[in-house]
Amino acid sequence: MYALRVLDSSQNAKLSKLHVGEGELIDLQYLNLSNTNICELPIGIKSCTHLRTLLLDGTENLKAIPVGMLSSLLSLRVFSWVPTRYAGFNYGSSVPGVTVLLLEELESLKHLQEISVIILTIDSLNKLKSSLKLQSCIRRLVMGLPEAIFSQDLQDLSIINCSIKDLTCIVYIPRLRFLFAKDCPSLEEIIASDLRFEPSEENLSMFLHLRQAYFFKLPNLKNICHKAMAFPSLERIYVHGCPSLRKLPLSLEKEEWWNQLEWDDEATKHVFSSKLIITTPQTGISIPQPSYTYEATIRPRYELICIEVENLMYYVCIFLMQTYF
């Protein structure tokens, strides 16, 4: 085990504890525990000074990371600890938010490049907003606070159970590819109608990378934005429990609701009509929920690595099953 460089135990629901002694995984560079039932990280992880990637997405039983562990990972480049499913997700009871201390440890890492975290407290949010380094590294952010966050490098934004009237801040996130909003009863608009802008090269690049949008249980959502905009990369829009939504700047099927929508022109309706998924109890179709890990979002980048270590990873999994279960 001392020469092991890749350990991928993701998707293993039987894994609740990982035994790593001091110095046993000294050469480990990649550790993926996403979607496992791990409840604590072994203190031996602190000696993994060559570790570059630590993925903890969907580890709902993991309530805390030992103090000083992250700051000991001197080579860490990628850290991800966010939910992989949102159905039944409750702040604090399923996946905790990151603390100020944990953010400070991440900030101290010289080689850090990408982080994905949950922000639940004002103190943690203020720490994130005050650190240029953390803002430049943030890629996926899950928030439960009615505060705006501006990061040029943010790619995925989830807003859940927030008292917020609009999400106008997303116009300042040029690389945004995934938007998720759920259980926000005060949310009336995605982009505020009083935001005025004229057509320009900069505005045309808004939402250039947006691929998917999820709008769940937003009873007062009336509008996405006040004028039609281009969404060249859009793949799907999911709408559920938004009875007040009547006009869309794009086009996103429940027949009654669909027929009541107002369109600026027929061309817009036609172009985007395949991109909306509507579900009702009568259809028998389950509501699609976003569910993905960090690894899935950057799979092409690691494809070659995965091929090279495929046999090694296979034996690692067998070893874990034989030893710990």
C-alpha positions in Angstrom: 0.0 0.0 0.0 2.9 2.3 0.5 3.4 2.9 -3.2 -0.3 3.4 -3.9 -1.0 6.6 -5.8 -4.7 6.3 -6.7 -7.4 5.1 -4.3 -11.0 5.3 -5.7 -13.6 3.8 -3.4 -16.5 6.0 -4.7 -20.0 4.6 -5.0 -19.3 2.0 -2.3 -22.2 2.2 0.1 -20.7 -0.4 2.3 -17.7 1.7 3.1 -18.2 3.4 6.4 -14.6 3.4 7.7 -11.2 3.7 6.1 -8.2 2.3 7.9 -5.1 4.3 7.1 -2.2 4.3 9.5 0.5 7.0 9.8 2.6 7.0 6.7 0.9 4.1 5.0 -0.3 6.1 2.0 2.7 8.4 1.8 2.7 8.4 -2.1 -1.1 8.7 -2.5 -2.1 11.4 -5.0 -5.8 10.8 -5.7 -8.4 9.9 -3.1 -12.1 9.6 -4.0 -14.6 8.7 -1.3 -17.6 10.2 -3.0 -21.0 8.6 -2.4 -19.8 6.4 0.4 -21.0 6.1 4.0 -17.7 7.2 5.5 -18.3 8.9 8.8 -14.8 10.1 9.6 -11.5 10.6 7.9 -8.6 8.6 9.3 -5.9 10.7 10.9 -3.3 8.9 8.7 -4.5 11.0 5.8 -2.5 13.9 7.3 0.7 12.2 6.2 -0.4 12.1 2.5 1.7 15.1 1.6 1.6 14.2 -2.1 -2.2 14.1 -2.3 -3.4 16.3 -5.1 -7.1 15.4 -5.3 -9.5 14.8 -2.4 -13.2 14.1 -3.3 -15.8 13.8 -0.6 -19.0 14.5 -2.6 -22.2 12.9 -1.3 -20.6 11.8 2.0 -23.7 12.6 4.1 -22.4 10.8 7.2 -19.2 12.8 7.3 -19.9 15.7 9.6 -16.5 17.2 10.1 -12.9 17.1 8.9 -10.2 16.9 11.6 -8.6 20.3 12.4 -5.2 20.6 10.7 -5.8 17.8 8.2 -6.3 19.9 5.1 -3.4 22.2 5.9 -1.2 19.2 6.1 -1.9 18.2 2.5 0.8 20.4 1.0 0.3 19.3 -2.6 -3.5 19.5 -2.6 -4.9 21.0 -5.8 -8.6 19.9 -5.8 -11.0 19.6 -2.9 -14.7 18.9 -3.3 -17.3 18.3 -0.6 -20.8 19.0 -1.8 -24.0 17.0 -2.1 -24.6 14.7 -5.1 -28.3 14.6 -4.6 -30.8 17.3 -3.5 -34.0 15.3 -2.9 -34.5 15.5 0.8 -31.4 17.5 1.3 -31.5 19.4 4.6 -28.9 21.9 5.7 -26.9 20.9 8.7 -28.5 17.5 9.1 -27.2 15.8 6.0 -24.1 17.6 4.8 -22.6 20.3 7.0 -21.2 23.6 5.6 -17.6 24.4 5.7 -16.3 26.3 8.6 -14.1 29.5 8.6 -11.2 27.4 9.9 -11.5 24.9 7.1 -11.6 27.7 4.6 -8.5 29.2 6.2 -6.7 25.8 5.9 -7.6 25.6 2.2 -6.5 29.2 1.7 -3.0 28.3 3.1 -2.4 25.7 0.5 0.1 26.9 -2.0 -1.0 24.7 -4.9 -4.7 24.8 -4.5 -6.6 25.2 -7.8 -10.2 24.1 -7.4 -12.7 23.8 -4.5 -16.4 22.9 -4.2 -18.1 23.6 -0.9 -21.3 24.3 1.0 -21.6 27.7 2.6 -24.2 28.0 5.4 -23.0 30.7 7.8 -22.4 34.4 7.3 -18.9 34.0 8.8 -18.0 31.4 6.2 -19.4 33.5 3.4 -17.5 36.6 4.5 -14.3 34.5 4.6 -14.9 33.3 1.1 -15.8 36.8 -0.2 -12.7 38.3 1.5 -10.2 35.9 0.0 -9.2 36.5 -3.6 -7.5 33.1 -3.6 -10.6 31.2 -2.5 -12.8 33.0 -5.0 -10.4 32.2 -7.8 -10.6 28.5 -6.9 -14.3 28.1 -6.3 -16.0 25.9 -8.9 -19.1 24.5 -7.3 -21.0 26.4 -4.6 -24.0 25.3 -2.6 -25.5 28.1 -0.5 -28.3 28.5 2.1 -27.9 32.3 2.6 -29.6 35.2 1.0 -26.3 36.8 -0.1 -24.8 37.4 -3.5 -21.6 35.8 -4.4 -19.5 37.0 -7.4 -16.8 34.8 -8.7 -15.6 34.9 -12.3 -14.6 31.2 -12.1 -17.7 29.8 -10.5 -19.2 27.1 -12.6 -22.1 25.5 -10.6 -24.4 27.4 -8.2 -27.1 25.8 -6.0 -29.4 28.0 -3.9 -31.6 26.2 -1.5 -34.1 27.4 1.2 -33.0 31.1 0.9 -35.0 34.2 1.5 -33.9 36.0 -1.6 -36.0 37.9 -4.3 -33.7 37.4 -7.3 -30.5 35.9 -8.5 -29.2 38.8 -10.5 -25.7 38.0 -9.3 -25.5 35.3 -11.9 -25.0 37.8 -14.7 -21.6 38.4 -13.2 -20.6 34.7 -13.4 -19.6 34.2 -17.0 -18.6 30.6 -16.7 -21.8 29.4 -15.0 -22.9 26.0 -16.5 -25.3 24.7 -13.8 -28.0 26.6 -11.9 -30.2 25.0 -9.2 -32.8 26.8 -7.1 -35.1 25.0 -4.7 -37.5 25.9 -1.8 -37.0 29.7 -2.1 -40.5 31.1 -1.5 -39.4 34.7 -1.8 -37.8 34.2 -5.2 -39.7 36.2 -7.8 -37.2 36.6 -10.6 -34.0 35.1 -11.6 -32.7 38.3 -13.1 -34.3 41.4 -11.7 -36.5 43.3 -14.2 -35.0 46.6 -13.1 -31.6 45.5 -14.4 -31.3 47.3 -17.7 -28.7 46.5 -20.3 -28.3 47.1 -24.0 -27.1 44.5 -26.5 -23.4 44.4 -26.5 -20.6 41.9 -27.1 -20.3 41.4 -23.3 -24.0 40.8 -22.8 -24.1 38.4 -25.7 -21.5 36.3 -23.8 -23.8 36.0 -20.8 -24.8 32.4 -20.1 -22.5 31.3 -22.9 -21.7 28.1 -20.9 -25.0 27.5 -19.1 -26.0 23.9 -19.7 -28.7 23.0 -17.2 -31.1 24.9 -15.0 -33.3 23.5 -12.2 -36.2 25.4 -10.7 -38.0 23.4 -7.9 -40.7 24.6 -5.5 -40.5 28.3 -6.2 -44.2 29.3 -5.7 -43.6 33.0 -6.4 -41.2 32.8 -9.3 -42.8 34.9 -12.1 -40.0 35.5 -14.5 -36.6 34.4 -15.5 -35.6 37.8 -17.0 -37.3 40.6 -18.7 -36.0 40.1 -22.2 -35.1 37.2 -24.4 -31.4 36.1 -24.3 -29.2 33.6 -26.1 -28.4 30.3 -24.4 -26.2 28.6 -26.9 -25.0 25.7 -24.7 -28.4 25.0 -23.0 -29.3 21.3 -22.8 -32.1 21.1 -20.3 -34.4 23.2 -18.1 -36.3 21.4 -15.3 -39.3 23.2 -13.8 -41.5 21.8 -11.0 -43.7 23.6 -8.5 -43.5 27.0 -10.1 -47.2 27.9 -10.6 -46.6 31.6 -11.0 -44.1 31.3 -13.8 -45.8 32.6 -17.0 -43.2 34.1 -19.2 -39.8 32.8 -20.2 -37.0 34.5 -22.1 -36.4 31.2 -23.8 -38.6 28.4 -24.3 -38.3 25.7 -22.4 -44.7 20.3 -21.4 -47.6 20.1 -19.0 -50.1 21.1 -21.5 -52.3 23.6 -19.5 -49.3 25.4 -18.1 -47.4 25.3 -21.4 -50.3 26.8 -23.3 -50.6 29.7 -20.8 -47.0 30.7 -21.3 -46.3 34.0 -23.1 -43.7 34.1 -25.8 -42.0 37.0 -27.5 -42.1 35.1 -30.8 -42.8 31.6 -32.2 -39.2 31.1 -33.2 -38.1 31.2 -29.6 -40.8 28.8 -28.5 -39.9 26.4 -31.3 -36.1 26.4 -30.7 -36.2 25.7 -27.0 -39.4 23.5 -26.8 -37.3 20.3 -26.5 -35.3 21.6 -23.5 -38.0 21.6 -20.9 -38.9 18.6 -18.8 -42.2 18.9 -16.8 -43.3 16.2 -14.4 -46.6 15.8 -12.6 -48.0 13.0 -10.3 -50.3 11.9 -13.1 -47.4 11.3 -15.6 -45.7 8.8 -13.3 -42.4 10.3 -14.2 -40.0 11.0 -11.3 -38.7 14.5 -10.9 -35.2 14.6 -12.3 -32.7 15.6 -9.6 -29.2 16.8 -10.2 -26.9 14.1 -9.1 -23.2 14.1 -10.0 -19.8 14.0 -8.4 -16.8 16.3 -9.1 -15.2 13.4 -10.9 -18.1 13.2 -13.4 -17.7 16.9 -14.2 -14.1 16.6 -15.2 -14.0 13.1 -16.6 -12.4 14.0 -19.9 -9.5 15.5 -18.1 -8.8 12.3 -16.1 -9.8 9.8 -18.8 -6.2 8.9 -19.6 -5.3 8.6 -16.0 -8.2 6.3 -15.3 -7.2 4.1 -18.2 -3.7 3.8 -17.0 -4.6 2.8 -13.5 -7.7 0.8 -14.3 -6.2 -2.5 -13.1 -4.6 -1.0 -10.1 -8.0 0.5 -9.0 -9.6 -2.9 -9.5 -7.2 -4.5 -7.1 -7.6 -1.7 -4.6 -11.3 -2.2 -4.5 -10.9 -5.9 -4.0 -8.4 -5.3 -1.2 -10.8 -3.0 0.6 -13.7 -5.4 0.3 -11.7 -8.4 1.6 -10.1 -6.5 4.4 -12.8 -4.2 5.8 -16.2 -5.9 5.2 
